[in-house]
Amino acid sequence: MSVANCPICKKPSPPRSENSSFPFCSRRCRAVDLGRWLGEEYRMPDRQAAETEDELPPGSHPDRQREDA
C-alpha cells in the first residue's frame, strides 16, 4: 500500500481513516489550499470558443419566434 503525500507540504499524509483532512496532512495545509483557491491562485481552464457544447448562435433559440412586423 502506498502512502499519499500532502499536495501542499509534500509530507506523508495518513490515510483517510486516520486523517479527517485527507488528502492533506493537517488542518493547516487544508486551510492553506482553501486560501489559495479563495485568493485565485488556482484557476480552472476556460473553455475555448470552439469547444462550446450544444450552443446555438445568438438569435436562433428554438423556443423563440421571430417577430415579423
C-alpha positions in Angstrom: 0.0 0.0 0.0 1.4 3.4 -1.0 1.3 6.4 1.2 -0.1 9.6 -0.3 1.9 12.8 0.0 0.3 16.1 1.1 -0.2 18.4 -2.0 0.9 21.4 0.0 3.9 20.4 2.0 4.7 17.1 0.4 5.0 15.2 3.7 3.4 11.8 4.0 -0.4 12.1 4.7 -2.1 9.5 6.9 -4.9 7.6 5.2 -8.5 8.9 5.3 -9.5 6.5 8.1 -6.9 8.2 10.4 -7.0 11.7 9.0 -10.0 13.9 8.6 -8.0 16.4 6.5 -7.1 13.8 3.8 -5.5 14.3 1.2 -3.7 17.0 3.2 -1.5 16.0 6.2 -3.1 18.6 8.6 -5.8 21.2 9.0 -3.2 23.8 8.4 -2.3 22.5 4.9 -6.0 22.1 4.2 -6.6 25.8 5.1 -3.6 26.9 3.0 -5.1 25.1 0.0 -8.5 26.8 0.6 -6.8 30.2 0.9 -5.1 29.6 -2.5 -8.5 28.9 -4.1 -10.0 32.0 -2.5 -7.0 34.1 -3.5 -7.5 32.9 -7.1 -4.0 31.4 -7.2 -5.6 28.3 -8.7 -7.7 28.6 -11.8 -9.9 26.3 -13.8 -9.2 26.4 -17.6 -11.7 28.4 -19.6 -13.4 26.7 -22.5 -12.3 27.8 -25.9 -14.9 29.2 -28.3 -14.5 26.1 -30.5 -15.3 23.8 -27.5 -18.7 25.2 -26.6 -21.2 22.4 -26.5 -24.8 22.5 -27.7 -24.9 26.2 -28.1 -26.9 28.0 -30.8 -25.9 31.2 -32.4 -27.4 34.3 -30.9 -31.0 35.0 -32.0 -31.7 31.4 -33.1 -33.2 29.9 -30.0 -35.8 27.3 -31.0 -38.3 28.4 -28.3 -38.4 32.0 -29.5 -40.1 33.0 -32.7 -39.1 36.0 -34.8 -41.3 39.0 -34.6 -42.3 39.7 -38.2 -43.6 43.3 -38.1 
